[in-house]
Amino acid sequence: MSLIILKIGGSVITEKSSISRAKDAEIDRISNEIVSFKKDSDSQLILVHGAGSFGHPQAMKYRLNEGFDAKGAYLTHVSVKELNSKVLESLNNAGAHALPVHPLSSCLLENGKIIDFQVGHIKVMIEKGIIPVLHGDVVMDRIKGALVLSGDRIIPHLAIALNASQIGAGSDVDGVLDNNDAVIKKITQYSFVDMRKNIKGSGSTDVTGGMLGKVSELLELANKGISSRIFNASRKGVVSRFLYGEDVGTLISDK
């Protein structure tokens, strides 16, 4: 039975120019596309979502990536957990069985690097037909105290630990765009060297690295033989097309 890891960016499900404002209709649409696919397929699914306007403003205000701030860590986590609850409610209302997995409670960093990520409970959820729903979060760090861990960085770790076969990162653009707004159909470690200066970055404030950060994380995964796709999850039906294995967006591959 194959395992799919689907990441939905915060720009798709929140108003990133606002503070703590969700796009409820978009969340519901994506939930319905996921549930429709699950009815047709026996593939297992993990969902990871970005924080968008529910985490980035608090993390920036308290400068969590510059130094430890207990209040900032608390407020950031409370905010992202609120968005996670909205996603969970939508999925369960649509007919899925979904439960939260908060990285703050299951992950540990050391100087920004993941050194421990408990996946035992995630495996049990998957075996029982439950969709684990993770999210960008503030995570304790042995050296820094606490740092923001993006959903993009969670994907590679889970993919390797759980032997995922299909990885997708849904953003609010049609794929990785060059400086002429054209979709780059395929990126490898070798082509990335020449094209990275032409890749457009995030159009809004993002403390987790934007599009370049996303590509870099997925290239590390490609080097281990696991390909992935970056596609436009804000377009109706594209999440569904990805889940069914269609050629959407940009392929990140090792060759």
C-alpha positions, 0 to 999 in steps of 0.5 A, spaced: 500 500 500 503 506 497 503 512 502 502 519 499 504 525 503 501 532 501 503 539 503 498 545 502 502 551 503 499 557 508 498 561 502 493 557 499 489 556 505 490 563 509 490 570 507 497 571 508 497 579 508 492 579 514 493 576 521 490 569 523 485 569 517 483 562 514 480 561 507 475 557 509 472 555 502 479 553 500 480 549 506 473 545 504 474 544 497 481 541 498 478 537 504 473 534 499 478 533 493 482 529 498 475 525 501 473 524 494 480 520 492 480 516 498 473 513 496 477 511 490 483 509 493 486 504 498 493 509 498 495 512 505 495 519 506 499 524 511 497 531 510 502 537 512 499 544 512 503 551 512 501 556 517 500 562 513 497 568 517 496 564 523 504 563 525 508 567 521 506 574 524 507 572 531 514 568 529 516 575 526 514 579 532 518 575 537 523 574 532 523 567 534 529 565 529 533 570 532 533 568 539 529 564 544 522 568 547 517 563 551 511 568 550 513 568 542 513 561 542 507 560 546 503 565 541 506 562 535 504 555 537 497 557 539 496 560 533 498 555 528 494 550 532 488 554 531 489 553 523 490 546 524 483 545 528 480 548 522 483 544 517 481 538 521 474 540 522 473 541 515 476 534 513 472 530 518 466 534 516 467 532 509 467 524 511 475 523 513 478 521 519 483 525 521 487 527 527 492 532 529 500 531 530 503 537 533 511 538 531 512 542 538 510 535 542 513 530 537 519 533 534 526 536 537 531 540 534 539 542 535 541 548 532 535 548 527 536 540 525 531 535 526 534 530 531 528 527 533 521 526 530 517 521 533 513 517 528 510 511 532 503 514 533 503 516 526 504 509 523 498 507 528 494 512 525 495 510 518 494 503 519 487 505 522 485 509 516 486 516 519 489 522 516 495 525 520 495 532 519 501 536 521 503 543 520 508 548 521 510 549 528 514 552 533 519 547 536 524 546 541 531 546 540 537 544 544 541 550 542 537 555 540 531 554 545 525 554 540 525 555 532 520 555 527 519 548 523 516 549 516 512 544 513 516 544 507 522 541 512 517 536 515 516 533 508 523 530 507 523 527 514 517 523 514 518 521 507 524 517 509 522 515 515 515 512 513 518 510 506 513 515 502 512 513 494 508 520 492 510 527 495 506 533 493 507 540 495 501 545 493 502 552 493 498 558 490 502 558 483 502 553 478 509 550 480 516 553 480 516 559 476 522 562 472 523 570 472 518 570 466 513 567 470 513 560 466 513 554 469 519 550 470 517 543 468 523 539 472 528 541 476 534 536 478 540 538 483 544 539 476 539 544 473 538 547 480 545 550 480 544 554 473 536 556 474 536 558 482 538 565 480 532 565 476 527 562 480 521 567 483 521 568 491 515 568 495 511 575 494 509 575 501 513 575 508 515 568 509 520 566 515 521 559 512 524 560 506 519 561 500 519 557 494 527 557 494 527 554 501 521 549 498 525 547 492 532 546 496 528 541 501 525 537 496 532 536 492 535 533 498 529 528 498 530 527 490 538 525 492 535 520 496 531 517 490 524 520 492 521 525 487 516 530 488 512 535 485 510 543 486 503 545 484 498 550 484 493 547 490 489 553 489 486 551 482 480 547 483 481 540 481 489 540 481 490 537 488 485 531 486 490 530 479 496 530 483 493 525 488 491 520 482 498 521 479 497 526 474 503 530 471 502 537 474 506 543 476 514 542 477 517 535 478 523 535 483 527 529 481 534 526 482 535 525 474 
